[in-house]
């Protein structure tokens, strides 16, 4: 059996720091999870009572207000008044 050649290993004399530091923070407040909000919105749009529009109470960081929603895009709700409400800003939504 053949013997493998010897390999020179250079000693490392300095500290190797090539890892990135990662910090992840999530605000924990009275905000519901986005998945829960999406489930509530889906339940409003898929209910048997929803034909064209639905009156809802929306809670955001700006306050609580009533709106008549008529549609939904990927990131926002569309109201009867022509407003667009971002889903990420909604803390709670209830059908009235």
mmCIF file as gemmi writes it, N, C-alpha and C atoms, coordinates in Angstrom:
data_model
loop_
_atom_site.group_PDB
_atom_site.id
_atom_site.type_symbol
_atom_site.label_atom_id
_atom_site.label_alt_id
_atom_site.label_comp_id
_atom_site.label_asym_id
_atom_site.label_entity_id
_atom_site.label_seq_id
_atom_site.pdbx_PDB_ins_code
_atom_site.Cartn_x
_atom_site.Cartn_y
_atom_site.Cartn_z
_atom_site.occupancy
_atom_site.B_iso_or_equiv
_atom_site.pdbx_formal_charge
_atom_site.auth_seq_id
_atom_site.auth_asym_id
_atom_site.pdbx_PDB_model_num
ATOM 1 N N . UNK Axp A 1 ? 0.832 -1.161 0 1 0 ? 1 A 1
ATOM 2 C CA . UNK Axp A 1 ? 0 0 0 1 0 ? 1 A 1
ATOM 3 C C . UNK Axp A 1 ? 0.891 1.243 0 1 0 ? 1 A 1
ATOM 4 N N . UNK Axp A 2 ? 0.523 2.216 -0.839 1 0 ? 2 A 1
ATOM 5 C CA . UNK Axp A 2 ? 1.319 3.44 -0.946 1 0 ? 2 A 1
ATOM 6 C C . UNK Axp A 2 ? 1 4.388 0.188 1 0 ? 2 A 1
ATOM 7 N N . UNK Axp A 3 ? 1.989 5.053 0.651 1 0 ? 3 A 1
ATOM 8 C CA . UNK Axp A 3 ? 1.799 6.047 1.702 1 0 ? 3 A 1
ATOM 9 C C . UNK Axp A 3 ? 1.541 7.401 1.049 1 0 ? 3 A 1
ATOM 10 N N . UNK Axp A 4 ? 0.578 8.138 1.592 1 0 ? 4 A 1
ATOM 11 C CA . UNK Axp A 4 ? 0.235 9.444 1.05 1 0 ? 4 A 1
ATOM 12 C C . UNK Axp A 4 ? 1.309 10.447 1.428 1 0 ? 4 A 1
ATOM 13 N N . UNK Axp A 5 ? 1.514 11.467 0.584 1 0 ? 5 A 1
ATOM 14 C CA . UNK Axp A 5 ? 2.538 12.467 0.911 1 0 ? 5 A 1
ATOM 15 C C . UNK Axp A 5 ? 2.138 13.297 2.124 1 0 ? 5 A 1
ATOM 16 N N . UNK Axp A 6 ? 3.12 13.799 2.806 1 0 ? 6 A 1
ATOM 17 C CA . UNK Axp A 6 ? 2.886 14.639 3.969 1 0 ? 6 A 1
ATOM 18 C C . UNK Axp A 6 ? 2.406 16.011 3.496 1 0 ? 6 A 1
ATOM 19 N N . UNK Axp A 7 ? 1.486 16.621 4.264 1 0 ? 7 A 1
ATOM 20 C CA . UNK Axp A 7 ? 0.934 17.939 3.93 1 0 ? 7 A 1
ATOM 21 C C . UNK Axp A 7 ? 1.338 18.908 5.026 1 0 ? 7 A 1
ATOM 22 N N . UNK Axp A 8 ? 1.823 20.082 4.612 1 0 ? 8 A 1
ATOM 23 C CA . UNK Axp A 8 ? 2.214 21.094 5.573 1 0 ? 8 A 1
ATOM 24 C C . UNK Axp A 8 ? 0.972 21.877 5.985 1 0 ? 8 A 1
ATOM 25 N N . UNK Axp A 9 ? 0.723 21.989 7.276 1 0 ? 9 A 1
ATOM 26 C CA . UNK Axp A 9 ? -0.411 22.729 7.808 1 0 ? 9 A 1
ATOM 27 C C . UNK Axp A 9 ? 0.129 23.979 8.474 1 0 ? 9 A 1
ATOM 28 N N . UNK Axp A 10 ? -0.248 25.109 7.941 1 0 ? 10 A 1
ATOM 29 C CA . UNK Axp A 10 ? 0.198 26.38 8.49 1 0 ? 10 A 1
ATOM 30 C C . UNK Axp A 10 ? -0.629 26.708 9.724 1 0 ? 10 A 1
ATOM 31 N N . UNK Axp A 11 ? -0.006 27.055 10.836 1 0 ? 11 A 1
ATOM 32 C CA . UNK Axp A 11 ? -0.764 27.376 12.045 1 0 ? 11 A 1
ATOM 33 C C . UNK Axp A 11 ? -1.485 28.723 11.891 1 0 ? 11 A 1
ATOM 34 N N . UNK Axp A 12 ? -2.703 28.789 12.404 1 0 ? 12 A 1
ATOM 35 C CA . UNK Axp A 12 ? -3.508 30.015 12.364 1 0 ? 12 A 1
ATOM 36 C C . UNK Axp A 12 ? -3.31 30.722 13.691 1 0 ? 12 A 1
ATOM 37 N N . UNK Axp A 13 ? -2.748 31.932 13.63 1 0 ? 13 A 1
ATOM 38 C CA . UNK Axp A 13 ? -2.418 32.655 14.846 1 0 ? 13 A 1
ATOM 39 C C . UNK Axp A 13 ? -3.347 33.817 15.13 1 0 ? 13 A 1
ATOM 40 N N . UNK Axp A 14 ? -4.303 34.072 14.275 1 0 ? 14 A 1
ATOM 41 C CA . UNK Axp A 14 ? -5.231 35.182 14.502 1 0 ? 14 A 1
ATOM 42 C C . UNK Axp A 14 ? -6.65 34.635 14.627 1 0 ? 14 A 1
ATOM 43 N N . UNK Axp A 15 ? -7.496 35.469 15.18 1 0 ? 15 A 1
ATOM 44 C CA . UNK Axp A 15 ? -8.887 35.077 15.353 1 0 ? 15 A 1
ATOM 45 C C . UNK Axp A 15 ? -9.621 35.221 14.016 1 0 ? 15 A 1
ATOM 46 N N . UNK Axp A 16 ? -10.335 34.212 13.637 1 0 ? 16 A 1
ATOM 47 C CA . UNK Axp A 16 ? -11.106 34.252 12.397 1 0 ? 16 A 1
ATOM 48 C C . UNK Axp A 16 ? -12.545 34.604 12.764 1 0 ? 16 A 1
ATOM 49 N N . UNK Axp A 17 ? -13.027 35.707 12.182 1 0 ? 17 A 1
ATOM 50 C CA . UNK Axp A 17 ? -14.388 36.162 12.474 1 0 ? 17 A 1
ATOM 51 C C . UNK Axp A 17 ? -15.079 36.489 11.148 1 0 ? 17 A 1
ATOM 52 N N . UNK Axp A 18 ? -15.457 35.473 10.419 1 0 ? 18 A 1
ATOM 53 C CA . UNK Axp A 18 ? -16.106 35.699 9.142 1 0 ? 18 A 1
ATOM 54 C C . UNK Axp A 18 ? -17.6 35.349 9.176 1 0 ? 18 A 1
ATOM 55 N N . UNK Axp A 19 ? -18.145 35.206 10.352 1 0 ? 19 A 1
ATOM 56 C CA . UNK Axp A 19 ? -19.58 34.971 10.493 1 0 ? 19 A 1
ATOM 57 C C . UNK Axp A 19 ? -20.296 36.301 10.643 1 0 ? 19 A 1
ATOM 58 N N . UNK Axp A 20 ? -21.466 36.397 10.061 1 0 ? 20 A 1
ATOM 59 C CA . UNK Axp A 20 ? -22.261 37.612 10.196 1 0 ? 20 A 1
ATOM 60 C C . UNK Axp A 20 ? -23.086 37.523 11.467 1 0 ? 20 A 1
ATOM 61 N N . UNK Axp A 21 ? -23.208 38.647 12.131 1 0 ? 21 A 1
ATOM 62 C CA . UNK Axp A 21 ? -24.068 38.705 13.305 1 0 ? 21 A 1
ATOM 63 C C . UNK Axp A 21 ? -25.485 38.965 12.833 1 0 ? 21 A 1
ATOM 64 N N . UNK Axp A 22 ? -26.44 38.288 13.409 1 0 ? 22 A 1
ATOM 65 C CA . UNK Axp A 22 ? -27.828 38.398 13.002 1 0 ? 22 A 1
ATOM 66 C C . UNK Axp A 22 ? -28.671 38.725 14.208 1 0 ? 22 A 1
ATOM 67 N N . UNK Axp A 23 ? -29.527 39.715 14.04 1 0 ? 23 A 1
ATOM 68 C CA . UNK Axp A 23 ? -30.438 40.091 15.104 1 0 ? 23 A 1
ATOM 69 C C . UNK Axp A 23 ? -31.824 40.16 14.514 1 0 ? 23 A 1
ATOM 70 N N . UNK Axp A 24 ? -32.79 39.473 15.115 1 0 ? 24 A 1
ATOM 71 C CA . UNK Axp A 24 ? -34.162 39.459 14.647 1 0 ? 24 A 1
ATOM 72 C C . UNK Axp A 24 ? -35.051 39.873 15.799 1 0 ? 24 A 1
ATOM 73 N N . UNK Axp A 25 ? -35.869 40.844 15.552 1 0 ? 25 A 1
ATOM 74 C CA . UNK Axp A 25 ? -36.752 41.338 16.589 1 0 ? 25 A 1
ATOM 75 C C . UNK Axp A 25 ? -38.164 41.399 16.043 1 0 ? 25 A 1
ATOM 76 N N . UNK Axp A 26 ? -39.109 41.143 16.874 1 0 ? 26 A 1
ATOM 77 C CA . UNK Axp A 26 ? -40.505 41.201 16.478 1 0 ? 26 A 1
ATOM 78 C C . UNK Axp A 26 ? -41.24 41.986 17.545 1 0 ? 26 A 1
ATOM 79 N N . UNK Axp A 27 ? -41.981 42.971 17.106 1 0 ? 27 A 1
ATOM 80 C CA . UNK Axp A 27 ? -42.719 43.78 18.053 1 0 ? 27 A 1
ATOM 81 C C . UNK Axp A 27 ? -43.878 42.977 18.613 1 0 ? 27 A 1
ATOM 82 N N . UNK Axp A 28 ? -43.931 42.896 19.9 1 0 ? 28 A 1
ATOM 83 C CA . UNK Axp A 28 ? -45.003 42.175 20.554 1 0 ? 28 A 1
ATOM 84 C C . UNK Axp A 28 ? -45.917 43.19 21.203 1 0 ? 28 A 1
ATOM 85 N N . UNK Axp A 29 ? -47.048 43.383 20.637 1 0 ? 29 A 1
ATOM 86 C CA . UNK Axp A 29 ? -48.009 44.321 21.176 1 0 ? 29 A 1
ATOM 87 C C . UNK Axp A 29 ? -49.387 43.693 21.099 1 0 ? 29 A 1
ATOM 88 N N . UNK Axp A 30 ? -50.367 44.524 20.922 1 0 ? 30 A 1
ATOM 89 C CA . UNK Axp A 30 ? -51.716 44.004 20.802 1 0 ? 30 A 1
ATOM 90 C C . UNK Axp A 30 ? -52.037 43.636 19.355 1 0 ? 30 A 1
ATOM 91 N N . UNK Axp A 31 ? -51.059 43.653 18.488 1 0 ? 31 A 1
ATOM 92 C CA . UNK Axp A 31 ? -51.256 43.331 17.078 1 0 ? 31 A 1
ATOM 93 C C . UNK Axp A 31 ? -51.425 41.828 16.908 1 0 ? 31 A 1
ATOM 94 N N . UNK Axp A 32 ? -52.419 41.469 16.119 1 0 ? 32 A 1
ATOM 95 C CA . UNK Axp A 32 ? -52.615 40.065 15.815 1 0 ? 32 A 1
ATOM 96 C C . UNK Axp A 32 ? -51.634 39.647 14.73 1 0 ? 32 A 1
ATOM 97 N N . UNK Axp A 33 ? -51.459 38.383 14.594 1 0 ? 33 A 1
ATOM 98 C CA . UNK Axp A 33 ? -50.594 37.869 13.551 1 0 ? 33 A 1
ATOM 99 C C . UNK Axp A 33 ? -51.241 38.131 12.189 1 0 ? 33 A 1
ATOM 100 N N . UNK Axp A 34 ? -50.436 38.389 11.173 1 0 ? 34 A 1
ATOM 101 C CA . UNK Axp A 34 ? -50.955 38.693 9.841 1 0 ? 34 A 1
ATOM 102 C C . UNK Axp A 34 ? -51.75 37.525 9.287 1 0 ? 34 A 1
ATOM 103 N N . UNK Axp A 35 ? -51.361 36.303 9.632 1 0 ? 35 A 1
ATOM 104 C CA . UNK Axp A 35 ? -52.093 35.143 9.138 1 0 ? 35 A 1
ATOM 105 C C . UNK Axp A 35 ? -53.512 35.118 9.701 1 0 ? 35 A 1
ATOM 106 N N . UNK Axp A 36 ? -53.687 35.525 10.953 1 0 ? 36 A 1
ATOM 107 C CA . UNK Axp A 36 ? -55.019 35.581 11.545 1 0 ? 36 A 1
ATOM 108 C C . UNK Axp A 36 ? -55.873 36.627 10.848 1 0 ? 36 A 1
ATOM 109 N N . UNK Axp A 37 ? -55.292 37.775 10.523 1 0 ? 37 A 1
ATOM 110 C CA . UNK Axp A 37 ? -56.021 38.839 9.83 1 0 ? 37 A 1
ATOM 111 C C . UNK Axp A 37 ? -56.435 38.351 8.446 1 0 ? 37 A 1
ATOM 112 N N . UNK Axp A 38 ? -55.524 37.673 7.759 1 0 ? 38 A 1
ATOM 113 C CA . UNK Axp A 38 ? -55.849 37.156 6.429 1 0 ? 38 A 1
ATOM 114 C C . UNK Axp A 38 ? -56.968 36.122 6.497 1 0 ? 38 A 1
ATOM 115 N N . UNK Axp A 39 ? -56.988 35.304 7.54 1 0 ? 39 A 1
ATOM 116 C CA . UNK Axp A 39 ? -58.064 34.326 7.709 1 0 ? 39 A 1
ATOM 117 C C . UNK Axp A 39 ? -59.393 35.027 7.938 1 0 ? 39 A 1
ATOM 118 N N . UNK Axp A 40 ? -59.383 36.103 8.736 1 0 ? 40 A 1
ATOM 119 C CA . UNK Axp A 40 ? -60.618 36.851 8.984 1 0 ? 40 A 1
ATOM 120 C C . UNK Axp A 40 ? -61.118 37.515 7.709 1 0 ? 40 A 1
ATOM 121 N N . UNK Axp A 41 ? -60.208 38.085 6.92 1 0 ? 41 A 1
ATOM 122 C CA . UNK Axp A 41 ? -60.596 38.711 5.659 1 0 ? 41 A 1
ATOM 123 C C . UNK Axp A 41 ? -61.149 37.668 4.697 1 0 ? 41 A 1
ATOM 124 N N . UNK Axp A 42 ? -60.49 36.512 4.622 1 0 ? 42 A 1
ATOM 125 C CA . UNK Axp A 42 ? -60.991 35.437 3.756 1 0 ? 42 A 1
ATOM 126 C C . UNK Axp A 42 ? -62.367 34.963 4.188 1 0 ? 42 A 1
ATOM 127 N N . UNK Axp A 43 ? -62.588 34.874 5.498 1 0 ? 43 A 1
ATOM 128 C CA . UNK Axp A 43 ? -63.897 34.425 5.971 1 0 ? 43 A 1
ATOM 129 C C . UNK Axp A 43 ? -64.987 35.443 5.636 1 0 ? 43 A 1
ATOM 130 N N . UNK Axp A 44 ? -64.653 36.741 5.613 1 0 ? 44 A 1
ATOM 131 C CA . UNK Axp A 44 ? -65.637 37.767 5.232 1 0 ? 44 A 1
ATOM 132 C C . UNK Axp A 44 ? -65.986 37.631 3.755 1 0 ? 44 A 1
ATOM 133 N N . UNK Axp A 45 ? -64.97 37.48 2.909 1 0 ? 45 A 1
ATOM 134 C CA . UNK Axp A 45 ? -65.212 37.407 1.472 1 0 ? 45 A 1
ATOM 135 C C . UNK Axp A 45 ? -65.82 36.075 1.029 1 0 ? 45 A 1
ATOM 136 N N . UNK Axp A 46 ? -65.618 35.006 1.779 1 0 ? 46 A 1
ATOM 137 C CA . UNK Axp A 46 ? -66.145 33.706 1.396 1 0 ? 46 A 1
ATOM 138 C C . UNK Axp A 46 ? -67.439 33.333 2.122 1 0 ? 46 A 1
ATOM 139 N N . UNK Axp A 47 ? -67.988 34.273 2.892 1 0 ? 47 A 1
ATOM 140 C CA . UNK Axp A 47 ? -69.234 33.964 3.59 1 0 ? 47 A 1
ATOM 141 C C . UNK Axp A 47 ? -70.396 33.943 2.596 1 0 ? 47 A 1
ATOM 142 N N . UNK Axp A 48 ? -71.462 33.277 2.949 1 0 ? 48 A 1
ATOM 143 C CA . UNK Axp A 48 ? -72.631 33.17 2.073 1 0 ? 48 A 1
ATOM 144 C C . UNK Axp A 48 ? -73.353 34.5 1.955 1 0 ? 48 A 1
ATOM 145 N N . UNK Axp A 49 ? -73.169 35.402 2.921 1 0 ? 49 A 1
ATOM 146 C CA . UNK Axp A 49 ? -73.846 36.696 2.898 1 0 ? 49 A 1
ATOM 147 C C . UNK Axp A 49 ? -73.137 37.721 2.02 1 0 ? 49 A 1
ATOM 148 N N . UNK Axp A 50 ? -71.896 37.46 1.633 1 0 ? 50 A 1
ATOM 149 C CA . UNK Axp A 50 ? -71.138 38.416 0.828 1 0 ? 50 A 1
ATOM 150 C C . UNK Axp A 50 ? -71.505 38.24 -0.637 1 0 ? 50 A 1
ATOM 151 N N . UNK Axp A 51 ? -72.121 39.284 -1.212 1 0 ? 51 A 1
ATOM 152 C CA . UNK Axp A 51 ? -72.434 39.261 -2.632 1 0 ? 51 A 1
ATOM 153 C C . UNK Axp A 51 ? -71.541 40.265 -3.356 1 0 ? 51 A 1
ATOM 154 N N . UNK Axp A 52 ? -71.622 41.532 -2.945 1 0 ? 52 A 1
ATOM 155 C CA . UNK Axp A 52 ? -70.817 42.555 -3.591 1 0 ? 52 A 1
ATOM 156 C C . UNK Axp A 52 ? -70.04 43.394 -2.579 1 0 ? 52 A 1
ATOM 157 N N . UNK Axp A 53 ? -70.648 43.665 -1.442 1 0 ? 53 A 1
ATOM 158 C CA . UNK Axp A 53 ? -70.011 44.518 -0.453 1 0 ? 53 A 1
ATOM 159 C C . UNK Axp A 53 ? -70.326 44.015 0.949 1 0 ? 53 A 1
ATOM 160 N N . UNK Axp A 54 ? -69.504 44.445 1.883 1 0 ? 54 A 1
ATOM 161 C CA . UNK Axp A 54 ? -69.688 44.035 3.262 1 0 ? 54 A 1
ATOM 162 C C . UNK Axp A 54 ? -69.252 45.174 4.177 1 0 ? 54 A 1
ATOM 163 N N . UNK Axp A 55 ? -70.054 45.476 5.191 1 0 ? 55 A 1
ATOM 164 C CA . UNK Axp A 55 ? -69.733 46.534 6.14 1 0 ? 55 A 1
ATOM 165 C C . UNK Axp A 55 ? -68.903 45.925 7.268 1 0 ? 55 A 1
ATOM 166 N N . UNK Axp A 56 ? -67.735 46.523 7.513 1 0 ? 56 A 1
ATOM 167 C CA . UNK Axp A 56 ? -66.81 45.996 8.511 1 0 ? 56 A 1
ATOM 168 C C . UNK Axp A 56 ? -66.301 47.123 9.407 1 0 ? 56 A 1
ATOM 169 N N . UNK Axp A 57 ? -65.821 46.718 10.569 1 0 ? 57 A 1
ATOM 170 C CA . UNK Axp A 57 ? -65.152 47.631 11.492 1 0 ? 57 A 1
ATOM 171 C C . UNK Axp A 57 ? -63.669 47.287 11.469 1 0 ? 57 A 1
ATOM 172 N N . UNK Axp A 58 ? -62.855 48.259 11.094 1 0 ? 58 A 1
ATOM 173 C CA . UNK Axp A 58 ? -61.423 48.039 10.932 1 0 ? 58 A 1
ATOM 174 C C . UNK Axp A 58 ? -60.673 48.812 12.01 1 0 ? 58 A 1
ATOM 175 N N . UNK Axp A 59 ? -59.754 48.13 12.685 1 0 ? 59 A 1
ATOM 176 C CA . UNK Axp A 59 ? -58.902 48.769 13.685 1 0 ? 59 A 1
ATOM 177 C C . UNK Axp A 59 ? -57.489 48.852 13.116 1 0 ? 59 A 1
ATOM 178 N N . UNK Axp A 60 ? -56.947 50.069 13.067 1 0 ? 60 A 1
ATOM 179 C CA . UNK Axp A 60 ? -55.573 50.291 12.625 1 0 ? 60 A 1
ATOM 180 C C . UNK Axp A 60 ? -54.836 51.087 13.69 1 0 ? 60 A 1
ATOM 181 N N . UNK Axp A 61 ? -53.607 51.448 13.388 1 0 ? 61 A 1
ATOM 182 C CA . UNK Axp A 61 ? -52.846 52.265 14.331 1 0 ? 61 A 1
ATOM 183 C C . UNK Axp A 61 ? -53.439 53.664 14.451 1 0 ? 61 A 1
ATOM 184 N N . UNK Axp A 62 ? -54.201 54.101 13.436 1 0 ? 62 A 1
ATOM 185 C CA . UNK Axp A 62 ? -54.813 55.426 13.45 1 0 ? 62 A 1
ATOM 186 C C . UNK Axp A 62 ? -56.128 55.465 14.207 1 0 ? 62 A 1
ATOM 187 N N . UNK Axp A 63 ? -56.744 54.315 14.443 1 0 ? 63 A 1
ATOM 188 C CA . UNK Axp A 63 ? -58.002 54.28 15.173 1 0 ? 63 A 1
ATOM 189 C C . UNK Axp A 63 ? -58.953 53.221 14.618 1 0 ? 63 A 1
ATOM 190 N N . UNK Axp A 64 ? -60.204 53.308 15.07 1 0 ? 64 A 1
ATOM 191 C CA . UNK Axp A 64 ? -61.233 52.353 14.658 1 0 ? 64 A 1
ATOM 192 C C . UNK Axp A 64 ? -62.218 53.092 13.757 1 0 ? 64 A 1
ATOM 193 N N . UNK Axp A 65 ? -62.548 52.499 12.619 1 0 ? 65 A 1
ATOM 194 C CA . UNK Axp A 65 ? -63.512 53.125 11.73 1 0 ? 65 A 1
ATOM 195 C C . UNK Axp A 65 ? -64.294 52.071 10.972 1 0 ? 65 A 1
ATOM 196 N N . UNK Axp A 66 ? -65.457 52.455 10.485 1 0 ? 66 A 1
ATOM 197 C CA . UNK Axp A 66 ? -66.324 51.556 9.726 1 0 ? 66 A 1
ATOM 198 C C . UNK Axp A 66 ? -66.154 51.848 8.246 1 0 ? 66 A 1
ATOM 199 N N . UNK Axp A 67 ? -66.052 50.802 7.473 1 0 ? 67 A 1
ATOM 200 C CA . UNK Axp A 67 ? -65.918 50.924 6.025 1 0 ? 67 A 1
ATOM 201 C C . UNK Axp A 67 ? -66.764 49.856 5.351 1 0 ? 67 A 1
ATOM 202 N N . UNK Axp A 68 ? -67.108 50.113 4.116 1 0 ? 68 A 1
ATOM 203 C CA . UNK Axp A 68 ? -67.79 49.128 3.282 1 0 ? 68 A 1
ATOM 204 C C . UNK Axp A 68 ? -66.75 48.628 2.285 1 0 ? 68 A 1
ATOM 205 N N . UNK Axp A 69 ? -66.345 47.359 2.442 1 0 ? 69 A 1
ATOM 206 C CA . UNK Axp A 69 ? -65.322 46.81 1.554 1 0 ? 69 A 1
ATOM 207 C C . UNK Axp A 69 ? -65.999 46.103 0.387 1 0 ? 69 A 1
ATOM 208 N N . UNK Axp A 70 ? -65.394 46.262 -0.792 1 0 ? 70 A 1
ATOM 209 C CA . UNK Axp A 70 ? -65.961 45.656 -1.998 1 0 ? 70 A 1
ATOM 210 C C . UNK Axp A 70 ? -64.997 44.703 -2.679 1 0 ? 70 A 1
ATOM 211 N N . UNK Axp A 71 ? -63.715 44.774 -2.348 1 0 ? 71 A 1
ATOM 212 C CA . UNK Axp A 71 ? -62.758 43.906 -3.007 1 0 ? 71 A 1
ATOM 213 C C . UNK Axp A 71 ? -61.446 43.842 -2.266 1 0 ? 71 A 1
ATOM 214 N N . UNK Axp A 72 ? -60.544 43.056 -2.865 1 0 ? 72 A 1
ATOM 215 C CA . UNK Axp A 72 ? -59.249 42.839 -2.232 1 0 ? 72 A 1
ATOM 216 C C . UNK Axp A 72 ? -58.198 42.638 -3.302 1 0 ? 72 A 1
ATOM 217 N N . UNK Axp A 73 ? -57.044 43.244 -3.102 1 0 ? 73 A 1
ATOM 218 C CA . UNK Axp A 73 ? -55.887 42.944 -3.936 1 0 ? 73 A 1
ATOM 219 C C . UNK Axp A 73 ? -54.936 42.105 -3.093 1 0 ? 73 A 1
ATOM 220 N N . UNK Axp A 74 ? -53.742 41.872 -3.573 1 0 ? 74 A 1
ATOM 221 C CA . UNK Axp A 74 ? -52.79 41.07 -2.815 1 0 ? 74 A 1
ATOM 222 C C . UNK Axp A 74 ? -52.338 41.714 -1.519 1 0 ? 74 A 1
ATOM 223 N N . UNK Axp A 75 ? -52.321 43.053 -1.469 1 0 ? 75 A 1
ATOM 224 C CA . UNK Axp A 75 ? -51.782 43.736 -0.299 1 0 ? 75 A 1
ATOM 225 C C . UNK Axp A 75 ? -52.757 44.685 0.371 1 0 ? 75 A 1
ATOM 226 N N . UNK Axp A 76 ? -53.936 44.901 -0.203 1 0 ? 76 A 1
ATOM 227 C CA . UNK Axp A 76 ? -54.836 45.885 0.378 1 0 ? 76 A 1
ATOM 228 C C . UNK Axp A 76 ? -56.298 45.518 0.173 1 0 ? 76 A 1
ATOM 229 N N . UNK Axp A 77 ? -57.154 46.193 0.962 1 0 ? 77 A 1
ATOM 230 C CA . UNK Axp A 77 ? -58.603 46.068 0.825 1 0 ? 77 A 1
ATOM 231 C C . UNK Axp A 77 ? -59.119 47.297 0.094 1 0 ? 77 A 1
ATOM 232 N N . UNK Axp A 78 ? -60.102 47.104 -0.756 1 0 ? 78 A 1
ATOM 233 C CA . UNK Axp A 78 ? -60.694 48.204 -1.51 1 0 ? 78 A 1
ATOM 234 C C . UNK Axp A 78 ? -62.051 48.528 -0.921 1 0 ? 78 A 1
ATOM 235 N N . UNK Axp A 79 ? -62.326 49.83 -0.731 1 0 ? 79 A 1
ATOM 236 C CA . UNK Axp A 79 ? -63.58 50.246 -0.119 1 0 ? 79 A 1
ATOM 237 C C . UNK Axp A 79 ? -64.517 50.828 -1.169 1 0 ? 79 A 1
ATOM 238 N N . UNK Axp A 80 ? -65.759 51.03 -0.757 1 0 ? 80 A 1
ATOM 239 C CA . UNK Axp A 80 ? -66.779 51.594 -1.629 1 0 ? 80 A 1
ATOM 240 C C . UNK Axp A 80 ? -66.441 53.04 -1.996 1 0 ? 80 A 1
ATOM 241 N N . UNK Axp A 81 ? -65.73 53.746 -1.106 1 0 ? 81 A 1
ATOM 242 C CA . UNK Axp A 81 ? -65.365 55.142 -1.341 1 0 ? 81 A 1
ATOM 243 C C . UNK Axp A 81 ? -64.159 55.291 -2.265 1 0 ? 81 A 1
ATOM 244 N N . UNK Axp A 82 ? -63.563 54.192 -2.674 1 0 ? 82 A 1
ATOM 245 C CA . UNK Axp A 82 ? -62.385 54.247 -3.528 1 0 ? 82 A 1
ATOM 246 C C . UNK Axp A 82 ? -61.077 54.267 -2.77 1 0 ? 82 A 1
ATOM 247 N N . UNK Axp A 83 ? -61.118 54.052 -1.468 1 0 ? 83 A 1
ATOM 248 C CA . UNK Axp A 83 ? -59.897 54.02 -0.66 1 0 ? 83 A 1
ATOM 249 C C . UNK Axp A 83 ? -59.241 52.645 -0.768 1 0 ? 83 A 1
ATOM 250 N N . UNK Axp A 84 ? -57.974 52.624 -0.453 1 0 ? 84 A 1
ATOM 251 C CA . UNK Axp A 84 ? -57.216 51.385 -0.39 1 0 ? 84 A 1
ATOM 252 C C . UNK Axp A 84 ? -56.571 51.301 0.987 1 0 ? 84 A 1
ATOM 253 N N . UNK Axp A 85 ? -56.883 50.256 1.738 1 0 ? 85 A 1
ATOM 254 C CA . UNK Axp A 85 ? -56.364 50.076 3.094 1 0 ? 85 A 1
ATOM 255 C C . UNK Axp A 85 ? -55.368 48.92 3.065 1 0 ? 85 A 1
ATOM 256 N N . UNK Axp A 86 ? -54.134 49.196 3.449 1 0 ? 86 A 1
ATOM 257 C CA . UNK Axp A 86 ? -53.11 48.151 3.458 1 0 ? 86 A 1
ATOM 258 C C . UNK Axp A 86 ? -53.433 47.095 4.516 1 0 ? 86 A 1
ATOM 259 N N . UNK Axp A 87 ? -53.3 45.852 4.156 1 0 ? 87 A 1
ATOM 260 C CA . UNK Axp A 87 ? -53.59 44.751 5.075 1 0 ? 87 A 1
ATOM 261 C C . UNK Axp A 87 ? -52.57 44.719 6.211 1 0 ? 87 A 1
ATOM 262 N N . UNK Axp A 88 ? -51.346 45.144 5.94 1 0 ? 88 A 1
ATOM 263 C CA . UNK Axp A 88 ? -50.304 45.122 6.976 1 0 ? 88 A 1
ATOM 264 C C . UNK Axp A 88 ? -50.569 46.145 8.077 1 0 ? 88 A 1
ATOM 265 N N . UNK Axp A 89 ? -51.376 47.172 7.803 1 0 ? 89 A 1
ATOM 266 C CA . UNK Axp A 89 ? -51.69 48.18 8.812 1 0 ? 89 A 1
ATOM 267 C C . UNK Axp A 89 ? -52.891 47.798 9.66 1 0 ? 89 A 1
ATOM 268 N N . UNK Axp A 90 ? -53.627 46.761 9.265 1 0 ? 90 A 1
ATOM 269 C CA . UNK Axp A 90 ? -54.841 46.366 9.978 1 0 ? 90 A 1
ATOM 270 C C . UNK Axp A 90 ? -54.458 45.537 11.206 1 0 ? 90 A 1
ATOM 271 N N . UNK Axp A 91 ? -54.959 45.973 12.375 1 0 ? 91 A 1
ATOM 272 C CA . UNK Axp A 91 ? -54.746 45.224 13.605 1 0 ? 91 A 1
ATOM 273 C C . UNK Axp A 91 ? -55.886 44.253 13.871 1 0 ? 91 A 1
ATOM 274 N N . UNK Axp A 92 ? -57.111 44.668 13.502 1 0 ? 92 A 1
ATOM 275 C CA . UNK Axp A 92 ? -58.269 43.813 13.706 1 0 ? 92 A 1
ATOM 276 C C . UNK Axp A 92 ? -59.342 44.208 12.703 1 0 ? 92 A 1
ATOM 277 N N . UNK Axp A 93 ? -60.149 43.231 12.306 1 0 ? 93 A 1
ATOM 278 C CA . UNK Axp A 93 ? -61.257 43.485 11.391 1 0 ? 93 A 1
ATOM 279 C C . UNK Axp A 93 ? -62.425 42.618 11.811 1 0 ? 93 A 1
ATOM 280 N N . UNK Axp A 94 ? -63.634 43.222 11.856 1 0 ? 94 A 1
ATOM 281 C CA . UNK Axp A 94 ? -64.847 42.508 12.249 1 0 ? 94 A 1
ATOM 282 C C . UNK Axp A 94 ? -65.969 42.868 11.298 1 0 ? 94 A 1
ATOM 283 N N . UNK Axp A 95 ? -66.779 41.91 10.967 1 0 ? 95 A 1
ATOM 284 C CA . UNK Axp A 95 ? -67.937 42.164 10.129 1 0 ? 95 A 1
ATOM 285 C C . UNK Axp A 95 ? -69.069 42.717 11.029 1 0 ? 95 A 1
ATOM 286 N N . UNK Axp A 96 ? -69.734 43.746 10.539 1 0 ? 96 A 1
ATOM 287 C CA . UNK Axp A 96 ? -70.825 44.36 11.304 1 0 ? 96 A 1
ATOM 288 C C . UNK Axp A 96 ? -72.149 43.836 10.787 1 0 ? 96 A 1
